[in-house]
Amino acid sequence: MQYLDVRNKAEWKATGVAEGAILIPLPELPKRVSELKGQKNYVVSCRSGMRARVAASILAQQGL
């Protein structure tokens, strides 16, 4: 299992990041999804859950 944080960089700096998490802001995810191809199971997080839900949908469309 791999953690994916889709918050923006200002949020990462303000609140910190889970150790070992991959950091990809949601607007960059469609262009950077190829970086995630080696793993199948992700825990996606953001501040409120809305961006994580969108990110999970993008990952599912890519077979992740």
C-alpha positions as CSV (number, residue, x, y, z in Angstrom):
1,M,0.0,0.0,0.0
2,Q,1.3,3.5,-0.9
3,Y,0.1,6.9,0.3
4,L,-0.6,9.6,-2.3
5,D,-1.1,13.1,-1.1
6,V,-2.9,15.3,-3.7
7,R,-2.9,18.6,-1.7
8,N,-1.0,21.6,-3.1
9,K,2.5,22.5,-2.1
10,A,1.5,25.3,0.2
11,E,-0.7,22.8,2.2
12,W,2.2,20.4,2.4
13,K,4.5,23.1,3.8
14,A,1.8,24.4,6.3
15,T,0.8,21.0,7.7
16,G,3.5,18.5,6.9
17,V,3.3,15.3,5.0
18,A,3.0,11.6,6.0
19,E,6.3,9.8,5.9
20,G,6.8,8.0,2.7
21,A,3.9,9.6,0.9
22,I,4.1,10.4,-2.8
23,L,3.2,14.1,-3.3
24,I,1.4,15.0,-6.5
25,P,-1.0,18.0,-6.5
26,L,-4.4,17.0,-8.0
27,P,-4.0,19.4,-11.1
28,E,-0.7,17.6,-12.0
29,L,-2.0,14.0,-11.5
30,P,-3.4,13.4,-15.0
31,K,0.0,14.3,-16.5
32,R,2.0,12.4,-13.8
33,V,-0.1,9.2,-13.3
34,S,2.6,7.3,-15.2
35,E,4.8,7.8,-12.1
36,L,2.4,5.6,-10.2
37,K,2.2,2.6,-12.5
38,G,4.4,0.3,-10.3
39,Q,1.9,0.1,-7.5
40,K,-1.7,-1.1,-7.4
41,N,-3.0,-0.1,-4.0
42,Y,-3.1,3.6,-3.0
43,V,-4.5,5.5,0.0
44,V,-5.3,9.0,-1.4
45,S,-5.5,12.0,0.9
46,C,-6.2,15.7,0.8
47,R,-7.5,18.2,3.3
48,S,-11.2,17.5,3.1
49,G,-11.6,14.4,0.9
50,M,-13.0,16.0,-2.3
51,R,-9.7,16.1,-4.2
52,A,-8.9,12.6,-2.9
53,R,-12.2,11.4,-4.4
54,V,-11.4,13.0,-7.8
55,A,-7.8,11.6,-7.6
56,A,-9.1,8.1,-6.8
57,S,-11.4,8.3,-9.9
58,I,-8.4,9.2,-12.1
59,L,-6.4,6.3,-10.7
60,A,-9.3,3.9,-11.3
61,Q,-9.6,5.0,-14.9
62,Q,-5.9,4.2,-15.3
63,G,-6.3,0.7,-13.8
64,L,-4.7,1.6,-10.4
